[in-house]
Amino acid sequence: MKVPADKYYGIQTLRAIINFPIGDTFERIPYRLIVALGIIKKAAAEVNKEYNLDPKIADAISKAADEVISGKLHNHFPLIIWQTGSGTQTHMNANEVIANRAIELLGGELGSKKPVHPNDHVNMSQSTNDMFTSAMNIAVALEIHKSLIPGLTQLCRALKKKSEEWERYAMQVENGIERVNNTLPRLYELAVGGTAVGTGLNARKGFAEKTVAKIAQLTSLPFVPAPNKFEAIATHDAIVEVHGAFNTVAVSLMKIANDIRFLASGPRCGLGELSLPENEPGSSIMPGKFKD
């Protein structure tokens, strides 16, 4: 097997491509999760520099991770979601991409694993079990803060600008925002430093606390070390809780949309209480039908 010369990933990623020949490009690992892995690797490299990792190697890893975070290296993450449950293949993909880009920055040969090794250096004091779990939490938290909450807040403001009747819908959205926010404290707890099963085997003392603090600094979100890393690695209860809040928000939005559709029905065979602007013809055979 030969890795394409123009790719930063390595043999582990190539094996995963061959071993999991299912799915399609739209089922690739979500972009935000790759960004989260980049954030973790950058934070870990900066902390490992304090634990005697060669500063040149640590800085090169940090710079390569920055390119993962920015999306510059996104095309070097070809794997899809259908792989082992632990996420090992994507985690190795991240280690290889960051290591090879760091090697290139240091003037080395791609694939040589010198002077930067994907496991010994990029993955220092880490395991897939604590890293991928933490990346999932980080990715969801980032999506909530960058997309969901701003979108719901904008919708709520727009509803409040309408008549008093619309305030009930605004309250539904406000309640949804509160429900999502109430799940965040558990989502902020990261398994970083628990390594394979939660004991912290092969991680330096203080690595978890320092790395999570770096992650919090990089994301401007209040991430903290999980109080029990066995639980944080073995379960995804925090994400299940978030999903429950998302489900409630989705039902609320469906209720609002259905009410608007029902109230705007007519004017001949419906309520006709809302008058929506006519945007375009709704049929080629029925000139009087319009889409709103």
N, C-alpha and C positions, 0 to 999 in steps of 0.2 A: 504494500500500500504506500502511495506517495501523496503527501499533502501538497495541494496546489501552491506554487511558488509565490503567488500574489496574496496569500491568506496568512493571517496572523495566528489562526488556530493551529493545533497540532494533531498528533496521532490519536489522542483520546477522543477528540471531537470527530475526527474522520471515522473512527470505529463506531461511534454513536450514530453517525449518518448511515452507515452500512447496516448496523444491527437493528435500527428502528426505521425501516423503509415504509413508513405509513404516514398518513396525514398530508396536508398541503401547506403552501406558503402562508396562508392566512391563519394557520395554527402554530406559527412560530411563537417562541417564548415572548411574552409581552415586553414591549420596550421599557416600561417603567420598572420591571423586575431586573432587567439588565442594568439599568441606571442604579438601582439599589445595590446590586452586587459591586458596581464600580465604587460607590460611596463606601461600602464596607472595606473593600480592598485598599482604598486610599487611607482610610482611618487606621486600618491595621498596620500598613506600612509605616505611617508616621509614628505609631506607638512602638512598633518593633525596632525602630531606629533608636529608641530609648533603651532597648534591650540588646544593644550591641549588633544589630543588623547594620552592615556596611552602609554608611550614609549615602554613598553614590548609588547603591542598589535601591535603597529605600526611596530616594528622591526620584529615581527613574520609574519605579513602580507607581509612585504617587502621580507623576506626570502622565503615565500611560492610563492610569485609572481616570484621570481628568478627561481624557479623550473618550473613554467609555461613557462617562457621565454626560458629556456634551453631545453624544450620539455620533461622533465622528467615526467610531469603529463598529457601528451597529451592524454593518454588512458582514462582519466577521463572526456573527452569532447566528448560524444557520439552523440550529436545532429547533425541533417542534416540541409541543407540550407532552407528546406521547413518548415517555421514557420511564426509567425507574422512578418509583414514588419519592425517593429521597432528593431527586434533582441533581444527582451526582454528575451526570453528563454535562448539564449546563454549567455547573460549578467548575468542572474541569475546563470547559470551554472558556470561561472567564479567566481562570488561572493561566491558560495557555496564551490567550490573546494579550493579556497584560504583560506576561513574561516576555513574549516575543517582541512586543512593541518597546518594552523597556530595554531589551537587548539591542534593538535597532538604535534607540536613543543613545546607547553607550558605545555604539560603533561595532557591535558584535555581529555574528552570523545567525540569521533566523533559524530556529530549530535546534541550535547547538546546546541550549539550556545553560549556556555560559555567557556572561557571568551571572545571569539571572535564571534561577530554576523555578518552574511553575509551582512545584510543591514545597520545596525547602524554603523558598523566599516569599513568593506571592501568597502562599497558603500557610505561612508560619503561624503557629499557635491556633490553627483553625481546623475545622472539619466541615464537610458538607452538611452534617446534621444540624449544627448550630448556625452556620452561615446562610444556608438556603432558607431556613425557617425565619431567620432575622430579616433576610432580604424580602420575603413575602410581606412581613409586617411593615417594613419601611416603604415598600412599593404602594401598599394600600393606603398608608397614612399620607404619602405624598399626593396620591390621586385624590384623596378626600379634600386635602387642603388646597390643591392647585385647581381642581376642576369641580368637584361636587358641591362643596360649601359655597364657593363664589357663585356658581350657577343657581343654586337654590336661593341664595340671598338676593340675587338680581331678580329672580322671579317673584319673590316675596315683596320686594319694593314696588315692582310693577303692579302687582295685585292691590297693594295698599293705595295706589294712586287712583283707583277706580272708586265706585260708589260703596256705601256701607255694606251692601249685600256681598261684595267681594271680599270683605275682611275675614269671613269664615274660611275662605280658601287660603288667604294669607296666613291665618292661624294654623291651618293644616301643615303648610310648608314650614312655618316656624317650629312647630312641634317636631317635624321631621328632622330639622337641623339639630334640635336639642337631643333627639334620640341618637343621632349619629355621633354627636359630640360626647354623649355619655359613654360610648363604647371605647373612646380613645385611650383612657388610662391603661386598660389592659393591652391595647394594641402597641402602646409605647414600650412595653416590657420586652426586651430583646434577649435571646438565648446566647448571644455572643459570649465566647469564653467557656461555654459548656463543653465544647468539642464534640466527641462522638456520642456520648450517652448522657452527659450532664455533670460528670465529675470534674471536668476541666483538665483531664489528662493531657499532658504535653503543652499546656498553655502556661505562660509565665504568670506568676503571682501579680495581680493588679492589672493584667491585660484586659479583662472584661470591663472593669470600671473605666479605664483610660480610653479604650476603644469606643465604648458606647458614648462617652463624653465627647469624643471627636465626631462621632456620627451626629450627635445632637447639634454640635457646632456647625457642621457642614450643611445640615438640613434646616436649621433654625426651628427644630421641633424637639419637645422635651423627652427624648428617649432615655430610658433608664435600664440598668441590668435587671433581668428577670430575677425575682427573689428566690425562685426555685427553678433551676435550669433543667432538671429532669422533666418537670411539667411542661416547660416552654418548648422543649425539643419533641416530647412525645405526643403533644396535642396541638390542635389549631383552634382551640376554643375561642380565642380572641377574635379570630377571623370569622368563625361561625356566628359570634355575637354581632359583629359588624354586618354580616350578611342579613341577619334578622332585621336590623335597623334599615338596611337598604330595601328589603322586601316591603316593610311598612311604608317607606317613602314612595316606592313604586306604586303601591296600592292607592295611596293618597293622590298621587298625580293622575292615576287612571280615573279615580272618582271625579277629580276636577275636570278632566278632559271630557268625560262622559256627560257631566252636568252641562258643560258648555255646548256640546253637540246636541243634547236633548232640548235645551232651552232655545237653541238657534234653529230647531227644526221648523219646517213650515215655509211660507205662511199658510198654505192651503190645508195641509194635512199634518200639522204639528202645533207646537206651542207658539213659536214665533216671538218669544219674549226678548230674544237677542237678535240684533240686526248686524250680520257680519258683511263686510264689503265683498262685492263680487269681483273676483280676481281674473277669471277666465271662463270660457264656455266649458260646460261639463260634459257635453255630448255632441257628436256630429249629426245625430238624427233628431235630437230634441233641443232646438235653439233656445228654449226658455230655461234650460238647466244650467246652473252656474256652479263653479267650484269656489269655495271660500277658504 
